[in-house]
Amino acid sequence: MHFRKKRYVAILLFILIAGGTLSHAQPLKNSFEQFSNAEINHDGIIDQGLQILCKENNLEINEATLVLRTSLLTELEKWYNSHPMIEFASLIETTITIKFIDGSYTLLMNIFKLMNKCDTENEKTFHDSIDVFSGYTSGQTALILNPSEYLYGNRHCKKIINILIDKGFNIVYLANEDVDLPYIKYNLQAEIIYMNTHAGYWDIDGDNESDAVVIATGEYWTNETEIIYQFEYENQMIVEGMVGDKSFIAFTPALIEYYYEPGDLPDSIAYMATCHATFDDSMANAFLDSGASAYMGWTRNTIFWTNSLTSVLAFKLFARGFTVKQVCRLIRFGSILNFLLGSKLTYYGSGEHRILEYRDT
């Protein structure tokens, strides 16, 4: 009887302990749900990772030495992957795709510019005045789109404009926020589409492989972007891309595929003067399927002043009747630094395309 009583007491204590343990387990589950559904400070988390990396690596980071800094990107990717609010961070070349636990994505498209947030007081940019050309008259049209004017200026664009005007082209020049998403959606019908901006890769599933090249517009990404462009956002036509301390709307190949039918781009040449534009054929195919004859860009990272100088050189060669294939072969890497980065000016589509053919027909 005494033994049986002890046994009952032991069973009762086990039930009480187990019950107490279970009663505490439910709040833990609830707290995790609250944690995962909490409003996430996306920009704050991204900035925190950058600041920690800058403090731990007391290095001067700039584009000229970017080839030596790949280990920093791996460190940054690991830090983001360790954050509880981030589902995954995926590094491809120099773009980090971050997917947060709320399902939203942010692409760090110019990470070395982001790292310079550690010391932005001495940052220098140049801005020349430039007339805004607009309107379609007779003849052929060239779109000179410069979303990065605020960062890199427009001197090279002025030279390109003068070259094309001399050859009889009508010019539409837009810069910064004027190169917004509605403009990209509805106004790319021109013989020449030149765009000086930033680009990167979007890794949608976190396998460290690019699913699509994305290109930044000049329109800022805000808290209202997902509402204003709900259709584009839900159908993965746009994604947030960070350049320095600014977030921009970046468009994916799906945007071009949806808004431009085959033949909408009149045998155009699309020259994306940006890093990674021809890393794969995803964006190129979208333009080519919409009627473009050729699509040009850099395979990997390019130094901004190399990009500017070679853009002017490319149009000088085009103005002399050179083909797309000849221009890409002559420019090739463009500089020693681009050679070290393994970045070449390449094309998809017709290598025999000439811009002067439009004027001769």
C-alpha positions in Angstrom: 0.0 0.0 0.0 2.8 2.3 0.9 4.6 1.4 -2.4 1.4 1.9 -4.4 0.9 5.4 -2.8 4.4 6.4 -3.8 3.8 5.1 -7.3 0.6 7.3 -7.5 2.5 10.3 -6.2 5.3 9.7 -8.8 2.7 9.4 -11.6 1.0 12.6 -10.4 4.2 14.5 -10.3 5.1 13.3 -13.8 1.7 14.5 -15.1 2.1 17.8 -13.4 5.7 18.3 -14.7 4.7 17.1 -18.2 1.6 19.3 -18.2 3.7 22.2 -17.0 6.2 21.6 -19.8 3.5 21.4 -22.4 1.9 24.5 -21.0 5.1 26.3 -21.6 5.7 24.9 -25.1 2.6 26.6 -26.6 3.7 30.1 -25.7 7.1 29.4 -27.4 5.3 28.5 -30.5 3.1 31.6 -30.3 6.2 33.8 -29.7 7.8 32.3 -32.8 4.7 33.1 -34.9 4.7 36.7 -33.6 8.4 36.9 -34.4 8.0 35.7 -38.0 5.0 37.9 -38.6 6.6 41.0 -37.1 7.2 44.0 -39.2 10.8 43.7 -40.5 13.2 46.6 -40.8 14.7 45.5 -44.1 17.0 48.5 -44.6 18.1 48.4 -41.0 19.2 44.7 -41.2 21.1 45.3 -44.4 22.8 48.3 -43.0 23.7 46.5 -39.8 25.5 43.8 -41.8 27.5 46.4 -43.7 28.5 48.3 -40.7 29.7 45.2 -38.9 31.7 44.2 -41.9 33.2 47.7 -42.2 34.3 47.8 -38.6 35.8 44.3 -38.7 37.7 44.9 -41.9 39.4 48.3 -41.7 40.0 48.5 -45.4 39.5 51.1 -48.0 36.9 49.7 -50.4 36.4 51.1 -53.9 35.8 49.9 -57.4 39.5 50.0 -58.4 40.3 47.3 -55.8 37.1 45.4 -56.0 38.8 42.4 -57.6 40.7 41.9 -54.3 37.6 42.0 -52.0 35.7 38.8 -52.9 36.3 37.4 -49.4 34.4 40.3 -47.9 31.4 39.4 -49.9 31.5 35.8 -48.6 31.7 37.1 -45.1 28.7 39.4 -45.7 26.7 36.5 -47.2 27.4 34.4 -44.1 26.3 37.2 -41.8 23.0 37.7 -43.6 22.4 33.9 -43.6 22.8 33.9 -39.8 20.2 36.5 -39.3 16.8 35.2 -38.0 14.8 37.6 -40.1 16.4 36.3 -43.3 15.3 33.1 -45.0 18.4 33.0 -47.2 21.2 35.2 -48.7 22.8 34.1 -51.9 26.0 35.5 -53.4 26.5 35.4 -57.2 29.5 37.3 -58.5 29.1 40.6 -56.6 25.3 40.6 -56.2 23.7 39.3 -53.0 20.0 38.3 -53.1 18.4 38.5 -49.7 15.0 36.9 -49.1 13.4 37.9 -45.8 11.1 35.6 -43.9 8.1 37.8 -45.0 8.8 36.6 -48.5 10.2 39.9 -49.8 13.5 40.2 -51.7 16.2 42.8 -51.7 19.1 42.7 -54.2 22.4 44.3 -53.2 23.6 45.3 -56.7 26.6 47.5 -56.0 27.9 46.2 -52.7 31.2 48.1 -52.8 29.2 51.3 -53.1 27.2 50.1 -50.2 30.3 49.5 -48.1 31.4 53.0 -48.8 28.6 54.1 -46.5 31.1 53.6 -43.8 32.8 56.8 -45.1 30.6 58.8 -47.4 31.7 62.3 -46.3 34.5 62.4 -48.8 32.5 61.0 -51.7 32.7 63.1 -54.8 30.4 63.1 -57.8 30.3 65.4 -60.8 27.3 66.8 -62.5 27.3 68.8 -65.8 24.3 70.6 -67.1 22.6 68.9 -70.0 19.7 69.8 -72.2 16.8 67.4 -72.0 15.9 66.3 -75.5 12.5 64.8 -76.0 9.9 64.2 -78.6 9.7 62.1 -81.7 9.9 63.8 -85.1 11.0 62.4 -88.4 14.0 60.0 -88.8 15.3 57.5 -86.3 15.3 57.8 -82.6 17.8 57.0 -79.9 16.8 56.7 -76.2 19.7 57.8 -74.0 18.6 56.8 -70.5 20.8 57.6 -67.6 19.3 56.6 -64.2 22.8 56.8 -62.7 23.4 60.5 -63.5 23.2 61.4 -59.9 26.1 59.1 -59.2 28.3 59.2 -62.3 27.3 62.4 -64.1 26.5 62.7 -67.8 29.6 63.8 -69.7 29.8 60.6 -71.7 26.1 60.8 -72.5 26.6 64.3 -73.9 29.3 63.0 -76.2 27.1 60.1 -77.3 24.2 62.5 -78.0 26.5 64.7 -80.2 27.7 61.7 -82.2 24.1 60.6 -82.9 22.7 64.0 -83.6 25.5 64.4 -86.2 24.3 61.2 -87.8 20.7 62.5 -88.0 19.2 60.7 -85.0 16.4 62.3 -82.9 17.4 62.1 -79.2 15.3 61.4 -76.1 17.5 62.0 -73.0 16.1 61.1 -69.5 18.0 60.9 -66.2 17.6 59.8 -62.6 13.9 59.6 -61.5 12.6 60.4 -64.9 13.6 56.9 -66.0 10.8 55.4 -63.9 9.0 52.1 -64.3 6.1 53.4 -66.4 8.6 54.8 -68.9 10.3 51.4 -69.2 6.9 49.7 -69.5 5.6 51.9 -72.4 8.3 53.9 -74.1 11.2 51.7 -75.4 10.2 51.7 -79.0 13.3 53.2 -80.6 16.1 52.2 -82.9 18.7 52.7 -80.2 18.1 52.0 -76.5 21.1 53.0 -74.4 20.9 52.7 -70.6 23.6 53.7 -68.2 22.6 52.1 -64.8 23.2 49.3 -62.4 22.3 45.6 -62.8 22.6 42.4 -60.9 21.3 38.8 -60.6 18.2 37.6 -58.9 18.5 34.2 -57.2 14.9 33.5 -56.4 15.3 30.0 -54.8 18.6 30.5 -52.9 20.6 27.9 -54.8 23.5 30.4 -55.6 22.6 30.4 -59.3 21.2 33.3 -61.2 17.6 33.0 -62.3 17.5 36.4 -64.1 19.5 39.5 -64.8 17.8 42.6 -63.3 18.3 46.2 -64.3 17.8 49.2 -62.1 15.5 52.1 -63.1 15.8 55.6 -61.6 12.6 55.2 -59.6 13.1 54.8 -55.8 11.7 51.8 -54.0 9.4 53.0 -51.3 7.0 51.5 -48.8 4.2 52.1 -51.4 5.9 50.4 -54.3 4.4 46.9 -53.7 0.9 48.6 -53.6 1.4 50.9 -56.6 2.9 48.2 -58.7 1.1 45.2 -57.2 0.7 43.3 -60.4 4.3 43.7 -61.4 5.5 42.8 -57.9 3.3 39.7 -57.5 4.4 38.4 -60.9 8.1 39.0 -60.2 8.5 41.7 -62.9 10.2 44.0 -60.4 12.4 43.6 -57.3 14.1 46.0 -54.9 17.7 46.7 -55.8 20.1 48.6 -53.5 22.8 50.9 -54.8 24.7 52.7 -52.1 22.2 53.8 -49.5 19.4 54.1 -52.1 16.8 51.5 -53.1 15.6 51.5 -56.6 13.0 49.5 -58.6 14.8 47.0 -60.7 13.0 45.3 -63.6 13.3 41.7 -64.6 13.1 40.1 -68.1 9.4 39.3 -67.3 8.5 43.0 -67.4 9.9 43.3 -71.0 8.2 40.0 -72.0 4.8 41.1 -70.7 4.7 44.7 -71.9 6.4 44.3 -75.3 5.0 42.1 -78.0 7.2 40.5 -80.7 8.0 43.3 -83.2 7.4 46.1 -80.7 11.0 47.0 -80.7 11.7 48.0 -84.3 14.9 46.0 -85.1 16.5 47.9 -82.3 19.9 47.7 -80.6 19.6 47.6 -76.8 22.9 48.6 -75.2 22.8 48.1 -71.4 25.9 50.0 -70.2 26.0 48.2 -66.9 27.6 45.4 -65.0 26.4 41.8 -65.6 24.0 42.8 -68.5 25.2 39.8 -70.5 26.1 37.5 -67.6 23.4 35.2 -69.0 20.9 35.5 -71.8 17.8 36.1 -69.7 17.4 39.8 -70.3 18.8 39.6 -73.8 16.2 37.1 -74.8 13.4 39.3 -73.5 14.6 42.2 -75.7 15.3 40.0 -78.7 11.9 38.3 -78.5 10.3 41.7 -78.5 11.9 42.6 -81.9 15.4 43.9 -81.0 18.1 43.0 -83.4 21.0 43.0 -80.9 21.5 43.3 -77.2 24.9 44.4 -75.7 26.4 44.7 -72.3 29.2 43.6 -69.9 29.5 40.0 -68.8 30.6 40.8 -65.2 31.6 43.9 -63.1 32.8 46.9 -65.0 34.6 50.0 -63.6 32.3 53.0 -64.1 34.9 55.1 -65.9 35.7 52.2 -68.2 32.0 51.9 -68.9 31.7 55.6 -69.7 34.8 55.8 -72.0 34.0 52.6 -73.9 30.4 53.7 -74.4 31.6 56.8 -76.2 34.1 54.7 -78.2 31.4 52.2 -79.1 29.2 55.0 -80.6 32.1 56.5 -82.5 32.7 53.1 -84.1 29.0 52.7 -84.8 29.0 56.1 -86.4 31.8 54.9 -88.7 29.7 51.9 -89.9 31.1 49.2 -87.6 28.9 46.2 -86.7 27.9 45.1 -83.2 30.3 42.2 -83.5 33.2 44.4 -84.6 32.6 46.9 -81.8 32.5 44.2 -79.1 35.7 42.6 -80.5 37.6 45.9 -80.7 36.6 47.1 -77.2 36.6 43.6 -75.6 37.7 44.2 -71.9 38.0 48.0 -72.2 40.7 48.3 -69.5 43.2 46.4 -67.4 40.9 46.4 -64.4 38.1 44.9 -66.5 40.5 42.3 -67.7 41.3 41.4 -64.0 37.6 41.2 -63.3 37.1 39.0 -66.4 34.4 41.4 -67.8 34.0 41.7 -71.5 31.6 43.7 -73.7 29.6 41.1 -75.5 26.3 40.8 -77.4 23.4 38.5 -78.1 21.4 38.6 -81.4 22.7 39.8 -84.7 26.4 40.6 -84.7 26.0 42.2 -88.2 23.7 45.0 -86.9 24.7 48.5 -87.9 23.0 51.7 -86.6 23.7 53.5 -89.9 21.6 51.0 -91.9 18.5 52.9 -90.6 19.6 56.1 -92.3 20.6 54.3 -95.6 17.2 52.7 -96.2 
